[in-house]
Amino acid sequence: MIRRATLSDCNNLAALSIQVWLSAYARDGINAAISDYVLATFNQQHFVTLLAQDDYQIYVATENELLLGFIAVNLCSDFKSSEHGFEIDTLYVQGRQQGRGIGRRLLQYIATEHQAKYWLSTWSHNVEAIDFYRRFGFKDIGQSYFELDGAQHENTVLAFNPDSANTA
């Protein structure tokens, strides 16, 4: 089931975020900078704050009352111009749940709910995610950078246009 996140989801959103982020980005191990970042960023208060914002929406995918994944939408964020629409800030699916169509269903839900263009960025070394987005119909539109502990990490920026995409 896909539904809008509520305050009661915040701890689960934080736990899932830590799990997925570490799995995707800490492939060589965990150091103090990584630990500091995930513990400072992915916590209950972070999600409480996001849910309180009018221009931010989080939708969760659940099964038997268990959180399997979520998608976070920032309606006021744009990439270089508004021509690419709003931002998918986060799309996380628990590792063991990947391959079941959960990420695709979350993206389809957003495409149906908003009927607008949107974009996202993902770490350029996360080939699995980039391939997934391209299969869904996203097109490469540029790069952005994420800074952690003074190091710049390249992200691939992709855009989705519901009028010209294959979401099947």
ZAGUTI-568744 format. One record per residue (C-alpha): residue number from 0; chain; x, y, z. Coordinates in pm, 1 decimal. Layout:
ZAGUTI-568744
+-----+-------+----------+----------+----------+
:   n : chain :        u :        v :        w :
+-----+-------+----------+----------+----------+
: NUM :     A :        X :        Y :        Z :
...
+-----+-------+----------+----------+----------+
This chain:
ZAGUTI-568744
+-----+-------+----------+----------+----------+
:   n : chain :        u :        v :        w :
+-----+-------+----------+----------+----------+
:   0 :     A :      0.0 :      0.0 :      0.0 :
:   1 :     A :    122.8 :    350.9 :    -75.8 :
:   2 :     A :      7.0 :    632.3 :    149.2 :
:   3 :     A :    113.7 :    972.9 :    272.8 :
:   4 :     A :    361.8 :    952.1 :    562.2 :
:   5 :     A :    251.7 :   1059.6 :    908.9 :
:   6 :     A :    440.9 :   1156.5 :   1222.6 :
:   7 :     A :    416.0 :    797.3 :   1344.7 :
:   8 :     A :    635.9 :    694.3 :   1048.4 :
:   9 :     A :    929.7 :    920.2 :   1138.0 :
:  10 :     A :   1138.7 :    668.4 :   1334.3 :
:  11 :     A :   1094.0 :    404.3 :   1064.2 :
:  12 :     A :   1182.5 :    657.5 :    793.2 :
:  13 :     A :   1501.0 :    742.2 :    982.9 :
:  14 :     A :   1598.4 :    377.3 :   1032.0 :
:  15 :     A :   1532.9 :    286.5 :    668.2 :
:  16 :     A :   1724.9 :    593.7 :    549.3 :
:  17 :     A :   2031.9 :    497.4 :    750.5 :
:  18 :     A :   2014.6 :    140.1 :    624.1 :
:  19 :     A :   1976.7 :    233.2 :    256.3 :
:  20 :     A :   2224.3 :    523.7 :    264.8 :
:  21 :     A :   2497.7 :    311.5 :    422.9 :
:  22 :     A :   2434.3 :     25.8 :    181.7 :
:  23 :     A :   2457.3 :    257.5 :   -120.7 :
:  24 :     A :   2733.9 :    496.0 :    -19.2 :
:  25 :     A :   2953.3 :    326.5 :    242.2 :
:  26 :     A :   3059.5 :     43.1 :     13.9 :
:  27 :     A :   3419.0 :     45.0 :    136.3 :
:  28 :     A :   3335.1 :     72.6 :    506.2 :
:  29 :     A :   3225.6 :    330.4 :    761.7 :
:  30 :     A :   3436.0 :    613.4 :    901.4 :
:  31 :     A :   3362.8 :    895.2 :   1146.1 :
:  32 :     A :   3248.9 :   1137.1 :    873.3 :
:  33 :     A :   2994.7 :    888.0 :    741.2 :
:  34 :     A :   2868.8 :    800.8 :   1089.7 :
:  35 :     A :   2841.3 :   1165.6 :   1187.7 :
:  36 :     A :   2650.5 :   1247.6 :    869.3 :
:  37 :     A :   2391.9 :    969.0 :    885.7 :
:  38 :     A :   2327.1 :   1006.1 :   1258.3 :
:  39 :     A :   2291.8 :   1384.6 :   1233.3 :
:  40 :     A :   2078.4 :   1374.2 :    919.3 :
:  41 :     A :   1856.0 :   1069.1 :    940.9 :
:  42 :     A :   1675.1 :   1100.1 :   1270.9 :
:  43 :     A :   1318.2 :   1138.5 :   1389.0 :
:  44 :     A :   1336.5 :   1518.5 :   1412.2 :
:  45 :     A :   1460.0 :   1546.0 :   1053.2 :
:  46 :     A :   1145.7 :   1374.4 :    925.7 :
:  47 :     A :    915.9 :   1559.9 :   1165.7 :
:  48 :     A :   1056.2 :   1884.6 :   1022.7 :
:  49 :     A :   1008.6 :   1768.8 :    662.7 :
:  50 :     A :    649.4 :   1659.7 :    721.4 :
:  51 :     A :    568.1 :   2002.2 :    866.0 :
:  52 :     A :    669.1 :   2178.7 :    543.0 :
:  53 :     A :    389.6 :   2260.7 :    298.1 :
:  54 :     A :    616.6 :   2215.6 :     -3.4 :
:  55 :     A :    750.0 :   1875.0 :    101.2 :
:  56 :     A :    565.9 :   1542.4 :     77.6 :
:  57 :     A :    665.2 :   1191.8 :    179.1 :
:  58 :     A :    484.0 :    878.5 :     64.6 :
:  59 :     A :    551.0 :    536.0 :    214.0 :
:  60 :     A :    516.2 :    186.8 :     70.6 :
:  61 :     A :    404.5 :    -59.0 :    337.0 :
:  62 :     A :    303.4 :   -420.7 :    358.4 :
:  63 :     A :    156.7 :   -578.0 :    672.7 :
:  64 :     A :    230.7 :   -249.5 :    852.0 :
:  65 :     A :    602.5 :   -277.5 :    769.1 :
:  66 :     A :    786.4 :      3.8 :    589.9 :
:  67 :     A :    939.2 :   -124.0 :    265.6 :
:  68 :     A :   1033.1 :    205.4 :    102.2 :
:  69 :     A :    948.6 :    571.6 :     62.7 :
:  70 :     A :    965.8 :    863.1 :   -176.0 :
:  71 :     A :   1015.6 :   1225.1 :    -69.6 :
:  72 :     A :    910.9 :   1511.6 :   -296.1 :
:  73 :     A :   1034.8 :   1870.3 :   -270.7 :
:  74 :     A :    786.2 :   2078.9 :   -470.1 :
:  75 :     A :    996.1 :   2397.8 :   -448.4 :
:  76 :     A :   1334.4 :   2264.7 :   -557.6 :
:  77 :     A :   1453.2 :   2299.3 :   -914.0 :
:  78 :     A :   1764.7 :   2207.4 :  -1108.4 :
:  79 :     A :   1911.9 :   2514.7 :  -1280.5 :
:  80 :     A :   1561.3 :   2623.8 :  -1390.4 :
:  81 :     A :   1199.2 :   2530.0 :  -1337.7 :
:  82 :     A :   1183.0 :   2356.2 :  -1677.6 :
:  83 :     A :   1260.0 :   2020.0 :  -1512.5 :
:  84 :     A :    982.0 :   2047.6 :  -1253.5 :
:  85 :     A :   1008.1 :   1953.8 :   -888.4 :
:  86 :     A :   1261.9 :   1732.2 :   -712.6 :
:  87 :     A :   1236.4 :   1374.0 :   -599.6 :
:  88 :     A :   1457.2 :   1432.6 :   -297.4 :
:  89 :     A :   1471.4 :   1068.5 :   -189.5 :
:  90 :     A :   1362.5 :    729.0 :   -318.1 :
:  91 :     A :   1469.2 :    454.4 :    -80.2 :
:  92 :     A :   1365.2 :     89.8 :    -85.1 :
:  93 :     A :   1499.5 :   -154.8 :    170.3 :
:  94 :     A :   1768.0 :   -369.3 :      8.8 :
:  95 :     A :   1592.7 :   -702.1 :     57.2 :
:  96 :     A :   1275.8 :   -554.4 :    -93.9 :
:  97 :     A :   1442.5 :   -427.7 :   -411.1 :
:  98 :     A :   1338.9 :   -603.3 :   -730.1 :
:  99 :     A :    975.0 :   -633.9 :   -619.2 :
: 100 :     A :    855.6 :   -324.7 :   -808.6 :
: 101 :     A :    827.3 :   -102.9 :   -499.9 :
: 102 :     A :   1044.4 :    177.8 :   -636.3 :
: 103 :     A :    859.2 :    167.7 :   -967.7 :
: 104 :     A :    521.4 :    183.3 :   -791.0 :
: 105 :     A :    634.6 :    480.2 :   -581.9 :
: 106 :     A :    750.6 :    665.8 :   -893.5 :
: 107 :     A :    427.9 :    578.0 :  -1076.8 :
: 108 :     A :    229.6 :    705.5 :   -779.3 :
: 109 :     A :    408.8 :   1041.1 :   -794.3 :
: 110 :     A :    364.6 :   1059.6 :  -1172.5 :
: 111 :     A :    -10.0 :    998.4 :  -1132.5 :
: 112 :     A :    -50.4 :   1220.4 :   -826.9 :
: 113 :     A :    129.4 :   1524.3 :   -967.8 :
: 114 :     A :    114.1 :   1489.0 :  -1349.0 :
: 115 :     A :    423.1 :   1708.4 :  -1379.0 :
: 116 :     A :    789.5 :   1687.7 :  -1471.3 :
: 117 :     A :   1036.3 :   1605.5 :  -1197.0 :
: 118 :     A :   1404.5 :   1540.0 :  -1148.1 :
: 119 :     A :   1640.0 :   1370.5 :   -904.8 :
: 120 :     A :   2007.7 :   1320.1 :   -839.6 :
: 121 :     A :   2191.8 :   1005.2 :   -744.0 :
: 122 :     A :   2554.4 :    923.1 :   -674.2 :
: 123 :     A :   2729.9 :    868.2 :  -1007.3 :
: 124 :     A :   2882.1 :    540.0 :   -881.2 :
: 125 :     A :   2537.6 :    398.7 :   -797.3 :
: 126 :     A :   2503.4 :    230.0 :  -1135.8 :
: 127 :     A :   2211.6 :     13.5 :  -1023.8 :
: 128 :     A :   2002.4 :    319.1 :   -934.6 :
: 129 :     A :   2095.5 :    506.4 :  -1252.2 :
: 130 :     A :   2001.1 :    204.7 :  -1465.7 :
: 131 :     A :   1669.8 :    173.7 :  -1278.9 :
: 132 :     A :   1582.8 :    539.8 :  -1340.7 :
: 133 :     A :   1676.3 :    520.0 :  -1708.0 :
: 134 :     A :   1455.5 :    211.5 :  -1753.7 :
: 135 :     A :   1169.8 :    406.8 :  -1596.2 :
: 136 :     A :   1216.3 :    684.2 :  -1851.8 :
: 137 :     A :   1447.2 :    935.3 :  -1684.6 :
: 138 :     A :   1693.6 :   1124.6 :  -1904.3 :
: 139 :     A :   2036.4 :   1256.3 :  -1802.3 :
: 140 :     A :   2038.2 :   1636.0 :  -1766.3 :
: 141 :     A :   2360.3 :   1712.1 :  -1581.5 :
: 142 :     A :   2566.4 :   1673.3 :  -1267.4 :
: 143 :     A :   2558.3 :   1806.7 :   -915.3 :
: 144 :     A :   2790.5 :   1752.0 :   -621.2 :
: 145 :     A :   2743.6 :   1631.8 :   -265.7 :
: 146 :     A :   3005.8 :   1737.6 :    -13.1 :
: 147 :     A :   3102.7 :   1513.9 :    276.9 :
: 148 :     A :   3400.6 :   1582.5 :    499.8 :
: 149 :     A :   3550.4 :   1826.2 :    248.9 :
: 150 :     A :   3530.7 :   1585.2 :    -45.6 :
: 151 :     A :   3309.8 :   1644.8 :   -349.7 :
: 152 :     A :   3108.1 :   1344.6 :   -471.2 :
: 153 :     A :   2957.6 :   1365.4 :   -820.2 :
: 154 :     A :   2587.1 :   1297.6 :   -863.3 :
: 155 :     A :   2410.7 :   1227.9 :  -1190.5 :
: 156 :     A :   2099.8 :   1441.5 :  -1235.7 :
: 157 :     A :   1811.3 :   1282.8 :  -1424.6 :
: 158 :     A :   1473.3 :   1424.5 :  -1528.6 :
: 159 :     A :   1137.4 :   1260.5 :  -1591.3 :
: 160 :     A :    868.6 :   1390.3 :  -1824.6 :
: 161 :     A :    541.1 :   1196.0 :  -1784.6 :
: 162 :     A :    436.4 :   1293.0 :  -2138.1 :
: 163 :     A :    731.0 :   1115.4 :  -2301.4 :
: 164 :     A :    830.4 :    840.6 :  -2057.4 :
: 165 :     A :    780.6 :    467.0 :  -2038.7 :
: 166 :     A :    654.4 :    383.3 :  -1688.7 :
: 167 :     A :    534.7 :     31.2 :  -1764.0 :
+-----+-------+----------+----------+----------+
